[in-house]
Amino acid sequence: MNAKRALLAMAAAGTLAASLSQPAFARRGDDDRRGGDDICTTAPRDQWLPLEGFADRARQRGYAVIKIEISGTCYEVYGTKGGVRYELYFNPATGDLMKTERERDD
């Protein structure tokens, strides 16, 4: 391996290590109650999984799905469980559940 490739490999490993030390879910600024500032992924949209499959992911966790939408860089699933409404935020590139919020009774 030449010196340039070795340097690039070390830089990539350092970037990966730094990203793994960060929280999986970041937030910028104030929440608009719809997750607009939530960051679930930095992957480009052509790498995202189909939105339709995320209803099944929520159902597998015991939620009755009301609706699904794209919110910022997240797939947001609205559902109920035990009579309580929740918002589930998924990473659209990996399918990981990033955050679950119980909706407030206003």
Contacts in CASP RR format, 6 or more apart in sequence:
PFRMAT RR
TARGET T0000
AUTHOR 0000-0000-0000
METHOD contacts of the structure
MODEL  1
MNAKRALLAMAAAGTLAASLSQPAFARRGDDDRRGGDDICTTAPRDQWLP
LEGFADRARQRGYAVIKIEISGTCYEVYGTKGGVRYELYFNPATGDLMKT
ERERDD
1 9 0 8 1.000
24 91 0 8 1.000
24 96 0 8 1.000
24 98 0 8 1.000
25 38 0 8 1.000
25 39 0 8 1.000
25 40 0 8 1.000
25 89 0 8 1.000
25 98 0 8 1.000
25 99 0 8 1.000
26 38 0 8 1.000
26 39 0 8 1.000
27 37 0 8 1.000
27 38 0 8 1.000
27 39 0 8 1.000
28 37 0 8 1.000
28 39 0 8 1.000
29 37 0 8 1.000
30 37 0 8 1.000
31 37 0 8 1.000
31 38 0 8 1.000
34 71 0 8 1.000
34 76 0 8 1.000
35 71 0 8 1.000
35 72 0 8 1.000
35 74 0 8 1.000
35 76 0 8 1.000
35 87 0 8 1.000
35 89 0 8 1.000
36 71 0 8 1.000
36 72 0 8 1.000
38 71 0 8 1.000
38 72 0 8 1.000
38 73 0 8 1.000
38 74 0 8 1.000
38 89 0 8 1.000
38 98 0 8 1.000
38 99 0 8 1.000
39 72 0 8 1.000
39 73 0 8 1.000
39 74 0 8 1.000
40 72 0 8 1.000
40 73 0 8 1.000
40 74 0 8 1.000
40 75 0 8 1.000
40 89 0 8 1.000
40 90 0 8 1.000
40 91 0 8 1.000
40 92 0 8 1.000
40 98 0 8 1.000
41 48 0 8 1.000
41 73 0 8 1.000
41 74 0 8 1.000
41 91 0 8 1.000
41 92 0 8 1.000
41 93 0 8 1.000
41 94 0 8 1.000
42 73 0 8 1.000
43 92 0 8 1.000
43 93 0 8 1.000
45 92 0 8 1.000
47 93 0 8 1.000
48 75 0 8 1.000
48 92 0 8 1.000
48 93 0 8 1.000
49 92 0 8 1.000
49 93 0 8 1.000
49 95 0 8 1.000
51 68 0 8 1.000
51 70 0 8 1.000
51 75 0 8 1.000
51 92 0 8 1.000
52 68 0 8 1.000
54 68 0 8 1.000
54 75 0 8 1.000
54 77 0 8 1.000
54 90 0 8 1.000
54 92 0 8 1.000
54 95 0 8 1.000
55 65 0 8 1.000
55 68 0 8 1.000
55 77 0 8 1.000
57 77 0 8 1.000
57 90 0 8 1.000
57 95 0 8 1.000
57 97 0 8 1.000
58 65 0 8 1.000
58 77 0 8 1.000
58 79 0 8 1.000
58 88 0 8 1.000
59 65 0 8 1.000
61 81 0 8 1.000
61 88 0 8 1.000
61 97 0 8 1.000
62 81 0 8 1.000
63 77 0 8 1.000
63 79 0 8 1.000
63 80 0 8 1.000
63 81 0 8 1.000
63 86 0 8 1.000
63 88 0 8 1.000
64 79 0 8 1.000
64 80 0 8 1.000
64 81 0 8 1.000
65 77 0 8 1.000
65 78 0 8 1.000
65 79 0 8 1.000
66 78 0 8 1.000
66 79 0 8 1.000
66 80 0 8 1.000
66 85 0 8 1.000
67 77 0 8 1.000
67 78 0 8 1.000
67 79 0 8 1.000
68 75 0 8 1.000
68 76 0 8 1.000
68 77 0 8 1.000
68 78 0 8 1.000
69 75 0 8 1.000
69 76 0 8 1.000
69 78 0 8 1.000
70 76 0 8 1.000
70 92 0 8 1.000
71 89 0 8 1.000
73 92 0 8 1.000
74 89 0 8 1.000
74 90 0 8 1.000
74 91 0 8 1.000
74 92 0 8 1.000
74 98 0 8 1.000
75 89 0 8 1.000
75 90 0 8 1.000
75 91 0 8 1.000
75 92 0 8 1.000
75 95 0 8 1.000
76 87 0 8 1.000
76 88 0 8 1.000
76 89 0 8 1.000
76 90 0 8 1.000
77 87 0 8 1.000
77 88 0 8 1.000
77 90 0 8 1.000
78 85 0 8 1.000
78 86 0 8 1.000
78 87 0 8 1.000
79 85 0 8 1.000
79 86 0 8 1.000
79 87 0 8 1.000
79 88 0 8 1.000
80 86 0 8 1.000
84 102 0 8 1.000
84 103 0 8 1.000
85 102 0 8 1.000
85 103 0 8 1.000
86 100 0 8 1.000
86 101 0 8 1.000
86 102 0 8 1.000
86 103 0 8 1.000
87 100 0 8 1.000
87 101 0 8 1.000
87 103 0 8 1.000
88 97 0 8 1.000
88 99 0 8 1.000
88 100 0 8 1.000
88 101 0 8 1.000
89 97 0 8 1.000
89 98 0 8 1.000
89 99 0 8 1.000
89 100 0 8 1.000
89 101 0 8 1.000
90 96 0 8 1.000
90 97 0 8 1.000
90 98 0 8 1.000
91 98 0 8 1.000
END
